[in-house]
Amino acid sequence: MRPAPSPERAKEPITPKATDRPAPSAAPGETDSARRVTAFLRSLLLLRRSVLLKLAAWSAAESAQTFLGGYCVARALDDGFLRSAPSTGLLWLAGAAVAILLGAPVVRGVFAQLPHLTEPLRDQLVQGSVVRALRTATATGEGGGDATAVSRLTSQTEIARDSFAGLVLATRSFVFVAVGALVGLLSLAPQFLLVVLPPLVLGLALFTASLRPMARAQHRYLDADEAVGRRAGITRTALRDTVACGAQEATAAQNRRAVEEAAAAQRALARWASVRTFSVATAGQLPVLLLLATAPWLLRQGVTAGAVVGALTYVLQSLLPALHTLMTVLGAAGARLFVVLDRLTQPLPPVPTPAPPPAPAAVPPGPRRTGRAAAALELRHVRAAYGPGARPVLDALDLTVEEGEHIAVVGPSGIGKSTLLNIAAGMLTPDHGDVRLFGRDVAACPPSELPSLRVLIPQEAYVFTGTLRDNLRYLRPDADRAAVDRTVDALALAPLVDQVGGLDRTLTPDALSLGERQRIALGRAHLSPAPLLLLDEATCHLDPVAEATAERALSARPGTLVVVAHRLSSALRADRILVLDGTLARYGTHDELLARSALYRDLVGHWSRVRE
């Protein structure tokens, strides 16, 4: 527990931390973010040029459909209905209808290509988020990690994928619809471009100029929203200390500032949304008003009535919907995409360099026996319980395991055997006492260094989707073929290798039995460079012959072996045996424990009956 702050300190004005309030974005930072996001998207698109070409081919058909829509309406009026030739007019309208119907295959073709752009984006972001979380966790000296990893892997990657898909669809549609509409306007009468283009370009320019401020506003709003969440968590966690120290007013002031900043950020976002609405009106609706206002002038210039109606069709049925969709997507999804990609594409933390296994002569100073190397594992007065007030499962335990020893840990179920191994591995912190690996205090070792000292293999073995060779080399990626072959021979894994189709065949973890998974995990431990192996019932799903083969191979490798035994044969293979009975731990050879420990005699009798 953290000590409560003194009343005097609690009542002092509290200045929000940098993480509690969003800092204003600096121009150089914005430039770096824009360049990083742009480079990320550019590299993604360049690697998928074939997909972009297929999208362009389908979209070209959409341009033709747009062109035919307005042109057929103009011809239907000028060549048909206005000349008292309804059959001709109906034929032209039938052509427009056919163009609309042919749009269905175009939409299908576009959506068929879209996943080839969006899924690789999501995969890259997920991979980067996983790498970031793992590097952050292994580089943190206090066992912490990336608190935003879950959000990055779930909601943020999905936001990025959906926003990117919407952006691709909207941009593609507007570009090709605009090409078809402008070509159609030019074919009807060049004067239409003088009326339609200026407000269209003005609205687009205004909207483009507002994109960066809107992205800043979106970024500010997300930061402020996260700050409110952090303040709520801090207030909830420290509520008792806050009340005890009389710091309610100071805490409320901090929370009020966070909420006010979030409200201000949301108002700024709303102001830029109004600019977007004005841009849509300028680029999409002003051309309609201008076409109607200039209709008399256009007619005097020789433009036909059918052409005017065709121009209105282009603007109302094609340009305006595509423009509205583009600006809506860019203003909302585009801003979200930029903010999320800015967060997810930040430079990754450096790869932590694991420390090599410490040689006995290089062990840092600490409590050591005179004239002897430090023991592989030392526990001094270790006490551990499953919860506050619970009876300890380990109480004042002293244990010394010398280098090169093979130790078996036995005892009834739930007595603390797994707890002991997790404490020895540094996965759990004891309530009291010291734990040392090769003379080094486990509590002071950074998490990134522990894998170089010990390997813990649990009962439920983990196998990932990858080749069998990669699974075996998981703890020693630089192992050469000869080292892998030696491990396969030592643990008699050749039948398993043949069964899965070879060392370089990709495994399907769900298709493996529990015993096969354990054999792969044991091979991984055998190949590991760590000098201490901790097996927590890691052979419980193996038959006695396979268990004996694995334990002999692991005991023969250089280093120390500690095994939680569940068979008499496993205990007999050990140099010494530790018996845990909840109140008193006994440590010795098989014969010594038969004479000194009633619990061990009971366990031996139980194992013998099971074996019979």
N, C-alpha and C positions, 0 to 999 in steps of 0.2 A: 504494500500500500504506500501511496505517496504521502509524506507528511503534510498536514494541513498548514496553510500559510498563517502567519501571525496576524492578529486583528489589525495591528497598525499597518502592516504591509497590504492587507486585503482592502483597506479603506483608501489606499492611495489611488489617485487617478490612474486608470489602466489605459495604456496606449495600444490600439489595435496593432497586431502583428502584420507584417507584409502579406502573410497568407490570408488574413482576415478581410482584406479589402483589395480590390483590384487596382493595380497601379496603372496610371495612364500609359497608353501605348506610345512608345517613342518612334519617331520616324525611321531611324535605322533598323529598329526591330521589325517594324512593319515591312520594310523593304526586304529584309532577310527572310521573313515569313513568306512573303509573296514569291520570292525567288525559289525558296525551298518547295513550296506547294506547286508552283509552275513546273519546276524541274521534275518533280515526282509524277505529275500528270503527263508531262511530255514524254518521259521515258516509258510510262505505261502505254501510251497511245502509239509510240513509235514501234514498240515490240508487237503491235497488233495492227499493222498497216493493212493486212489482208482483210481483216474484219471491217476496217474503216472503208475500204474500197467496196465491199459488198453492201455496206450501209449506204454509201453514196449512189450505188447502182439502183437500189430500191428507191432511194429518195428522188433520183432523177425521174422516175416514173410518177412520183408525187408532183413534181414540177409540171410535167405534161398534163396531169389531171387538173391542176390549178389553172393552167393556160386554157384548156378546153372549156372549163366551167364558165368563165366570163365571155370567152370568144363565141361560144355557141349561143349564149343568151343574146349577145349583140346581133349576130347573124339571124337568129330567129325573128327578131323584131324588124331589122332592116330589110331582109330578103324574104320574109314571110308575112307576118301579121300586119305590118304597116303597108304592105303592097297587096293586101287582100289575097294572100296565098297561104292559108292556114296549114295546108299539108306540108309546105316547105318549112314553115315555122316549127311544126311538130317534129319534123325530122331532125332539125337542129337541136331541139330540146331533148329528143331521144338520144342524140349523141352526147349531150351533157349528162343525161342520166346514166348512160353506159360508162362514161368516165368516172362517175361517182361509184358505181358498182365495182368497177375494176380497182377501186381503192382498197377493198378488203384484202386481196392478196398482197398488196403493198404493205399494209399494216402488219400482216402476218409475217412477211419477210423481214421487216424491220425488227419486230420483237423476237424473232428467231436468232438474230445476230446480237441483240443487246446483252444477253448473259455472257457472251464471250468477252465483253468489256467489263461488266460489273463484277462478275465472280472473281476474276484475277485481282481486281482492286481490293475486294474484301479479303481474299487470301493473303495478299501482301500485308494488309493492315493487321490482320490477325497474327500473322507470323511475327511482324515487328512488335506487336503488343506482348506476345509471349516471350520473345527474346528480351524485351525491356524489363518485364516483370522478373524473369529469371536472373538477369544480370543485377538488377536492383536488389533482389533478395540475397544473392550470393555475395554481393559487395558490401552489404550492410553489416556492420560489426556487432549489432545488438539484436540480430535475428529479425529485424523489421523487413518490410517489403514495400512494394508499390501499392498504396491504398486505392489507387484508381484503376488497378489492373482489371477488375471485374467489369467496371463501366466501359473501359476501352475495348474489352473483348466482346461485349454484348451490345449495349445501346449505341455506343459511339461508332463502331464499325458498321452497324446496320444503318445508322443515320447517314454515314458516308456513302454506303452502297446505294441506298434509295435516292439520296440527293444527287449523286452522280448519274444514276439512270434517268432521273427526271431532267437533269441538265442536258444530257446527250439528246434525249428525245425532243426537248423544246428547242434547242439550238438547231438541230438538224432540220426540224420541221419549219422553223422560221426562215432559215437560209433558202431552202429549196422552194418553199411556198412564195417567198418574196421574189425569187428569180422568175418563177412562172408567172406571178402577177405582174411584175414590171415589164416582162417581155410582152405579156398580153396587152397591157396599157399602151406600150409603144406601138404594137401592131394595130391597135384601134385608132389611136391618134397621138402623135408626139406631144401635143399640148397637155395631155393628162399628166405627163411627168412634171411639168412646171407647176401644176396644182398639188400633186400628191407628194412629190419628193421633199420639198422644203419642210413641212411639218413633220414628216416621217423622220428625216435626218435630225431635226431639232429635238424631237422627243427622245430618240435613241441616244443622242449626245448628252442630253440632260440626265437620262437614266444611267448611262455609263459613268458620268461624273459622280453620281451618287453611290456607286457600288462600294468604293473603298470606305467612305464614311459610314455606310450602312454595315459593312463588315466590322468596322471598329465598334459600332454601337452593339452589334450582335455579340462580339467578343466581350465587351464590357458587361453586357447583360448576363452572359454565362458566368463570368467571373464573379459578379455580384451575387448571382443565385447560388453559386457554390459557397461563397463566403457566408451567406445566410445559413446554409446547411451546416457548415463547420461551426458557426456560432451556436446553433441549436444543439449540436452534439457536445460541444464544450460545456455549455450551460447545463445540459442534462447530466453529464458525467460529474461535474464539480458542484452540483446543486447543494449537497450537504455541507461542503466546505464553504460555499458562498454564503449560505444562511448562517452558519456557525460564526463566521468572521464578519458578518454585517456588511458584506460587499454587494448587496442586492442592487443598490443604485448604480454603482460603477458598472456592474455586469449588464444592467438594463440599458445604460447609456451606450455601451458597446453594441449590444444587440440592436438598439434603435438606429445607430449609425449604419449598421449593415443593412437593415431593412430600408432605410431612406436612400441609401446608395442603389439598392436594387430597384426601388421605385423610380429614381431619377434615370437609371439606365433604361428602364422599360419605356419611360416617356420619350427619351431620345430616340429609341427604336421606333416608336410610333410616329415621331416627326418625320423620320426618313421614309417610313412607309407612306406617309402622305405625299412626299415628293415622288415616290414611285407611282402613286395613283395619278398625280398631275402629268407625269411623263407618258403614261398610258393614254390619258385623254388627249394630250398634244399629238402623239404619234398615230393614234388609232382613230379618234373621233373627229379631230379637227380636219383631216382630209375629206371626210364625208360632208361637213358643213361647207368647206371650200368648193367641193364639186357642185353642191346645190347652188351656192351663191354665184359661181362663175358659169352656170349652165347657159344663161343667155349669151354671154360672150363666146362660149365654146360653140354654140349653135351658129352664131354669126361667122365664126371662123370656118364653117363648113363641116363641123363635127356632127354626125347623125345622132338622132335620139336613141337609137339602139346602142350606139357606142357609149353614150352617157350612162345608160342603164347597165351596160357591160362593165364600165369602169366602177360603178357603184357595187356591182356584184363582186368584182375583184377586192375592193376595199372592205366591204361588209362581210362577205362570206369567207375570205381567205386571209387578207392581211391583218385585219383587226383581231380575229381569234388567235392567229399564230403569234401576233405581237403581244397580246394580253397574256398568253401562256408563257411566252419567253420572259417577259418582265416579272411575272409572278414567280416563276421558278428561279430566275436569277436573284430576285430580291429576297426570297425566303430560302429555298433550297440551296442556292448558290452561296449565300452568306453562311449558312450552316455548314456546307461542305468545306468552305475555306477555313472556318474556325476549327472544325474537327480535324481536318488534314493538317492544319498547323500544329495541333497537339500531337497527333499520331505519327507525324513524320519528323519530329524533333530528333536531333542526333542521339544515337543510342549510348548508354553508359559504356565505358570501356570494359572489355572482357577481363574479369578478375583472373589473375594468374595464381593457380594453386601452388602452395608452398610444397616443396618436395618432402617426402617422409623424413623426419629428423633422425639422423644417426645418433646412437647412444652417446658418442663423444661430443656431439654438438648440442646436447640438451641444455636449455637455459638453466641458470642457477635455481635451486629449489631444494626442498627437503629430500635428501638422497642418503643412501646408506654408504658409509665410508668404504672406498675401494671397490665399489660395485656400480655397474651401469644402472640407470633408472629402470624401474619395472615397466612392463608394457601397460599395466593398468593398476592403479592404486585408488582405493576408496577408504576414506578416513572419517569415522563417526558419521556415516551417512544415514539420514533419516528422511523418509518420504511417506506421505499419506495420500489417499485419493481425494481428499477435500479437507477444508478447515474443520477441525474438531473430530475428524475421523481417526480411527485407530491406525497407527503407522503400519505399513506393510514391510518396510525396512526400518529398523530402529538401531541406531548406533552401530551400523555394519562397518567392519574393518575387513578389507580384502586386498591382497597383493597377488597379482598374476605376473610371473616373470616372463621375460622374452623367450619365445620358443615353446612355452607350455601349451598344453591342450587341456582345457578345463571344461567340465560338464556341470550345469546348474540344474538341480532337480527339486521337486517339491509339489504339493497339491496344487490343483487349479486355483487361480486367483490369489496365490500366496505372494506374488510380487516378482516373478521371474522376468516377465517382459518389462516391468518397470525398472528392474536392475539393469537390463541391457540398454534400455532407452536412456537411462542416466549415464551409463558408461559411454554411450555414443554421443552424449551432449544434446540429445533430443528433448530431454526433460531436465529441469533444474531441481535438485533435491531441496527439501525444506531446511536441511542443515547438513553440514559436512563438506568435505573437499573431494573432488574427483580429478585425477591426473592421468594423462596419457603420455607415456615416455617422459615423465617428469614435468610435463606442461599442464598448467591449470586449464581444465576444459572450459571453465566459465570465462577465461580471458582469451580463448582462441577465437578468432573471427570465423564465422560459419564457412567462409570460402576455404579455410585451411583444414577443417575437420575431415573432409573426404580423403585427404592425403595421409591421415593418421589411422582411420578406422573405416570399416564397411559394416553396415548393419543390414542383414537380410531378414525380413519379416516372414511370418507364416504365409501371408498372401503375396505371392511373388508378382512383380510387375513386369509385363512384357509389352513393348510398344510395337506399333505397325512399322516394320522395317525389316531389313535382312537379318538372318540369324547371326551373321558375323557382326553386324552393327550392334545387335543386342548384347552379344558377348563382350564387345569392346566398349560398352557404354561407360565403364569406369576407367578405361584406359584406351582412349581413341587412337593413340599412336602405336598400338600393338601391331606387330608385323604378322605375316601369315604363319611363320614358324611358331610364334608364341600362341596363336589361336589353335594351331594344330596340336600343340602340346597339351593345351587345356582340354581339347576334345578327347585326346587319348587318355589323359589322366582321369577324367570323370566318365569315361566310356560313353561318350555322347554320339559315337558314330551311327548307331541305329536311329537316333533322333534326327541327325543330319540327313540321313538317307530318306527318312520318312517325310521330311518337309521339302525335300528336293534339292538339298545342298546348302552350303553356308551362305551363298549369295542369293537365295530365293527369299522373296518378301514373305514375312509371316503374317498370318491372320490370328491375332491373339485369341479371339473367341473360339477358334477351331482347336486350340490346344487344351489338353487336360490340365488339371491342377498339378499333377505330378510332373508333366512336361514343362510347365512354367517354372516349377521349383528347380528342375535340373538346369534350365537356362540361367536362372538367377544364381545358382551355385557356381556354374561356369563363369559367370560374370565376376563373382567374388574371387574365384581362383585366379583369374587373369588380372585382377586389380593390383596396383602397386602398394596398397595400404598394408602396413605391417600387422594390423590387428583386425581379425574377422570375428564378428558377433552374429551368431545364427540363432534367431528366435523361433524355434520349432520350424526351421526352414526345410526340414526333411520329413515333415509329418505326413505328406501325401506320397512318399516313396515307399517301395517295398524294402524289407530289411537288407537285401543284397545291394540295391542301388544306394541306400543310405550308407552302408558300410563303405562302398566304393567312394562315395563323395567325401565322407569324413576322413578317410585315410588320405585321399588326395589333398584335401585342404590342410590336414595336419602335417603332411610332408612338405608343403611349400614353405619357404622362409617366412617366419612370422609367428604370431600367437593366435590361438583359436579358442573361443569361448562359445559353448553350445548349450542351449536349453534342451535337455534330453527328455524324450518321452518313451524310450525303450531301454531295457537293462543293457542290451548290447552297446548302445550308444554311450552309456555311462562307463561301461567297462573299458572302452577304448581310450578314455581320458586319462591323463596323468594324475589329476586330482579332481575331486568332486565337491561342489558346494551344495549343501542341503539347506533349504529355506523352509522354516516351519512357522513363521509369523512372530515368534518370540525369541528364538535362539537359532543362530546360524552355525552349522557344523561344516568343517572344511578338512578334507583329508583324502586318503586313498580309499579304494573300495573296502579293503580288509579293515582299515582303521574305523571307517564309519559303521561297518557291521557290528563292531564291538562297542561303539560309543553312541550311536544314534538309533533310538527306537523307531523314529519316523522313517529313516532310511531302510531299516529292516522290513518295515511294513510295505514300503514302495517296492523293494526287491521281491517280496512275496507276491505282491499284486502283479508285477511284471511277469513273474514266473508262471503264475496261474493263467494269465492272458496268453502267454506263449504256448502253454500246454493246450 
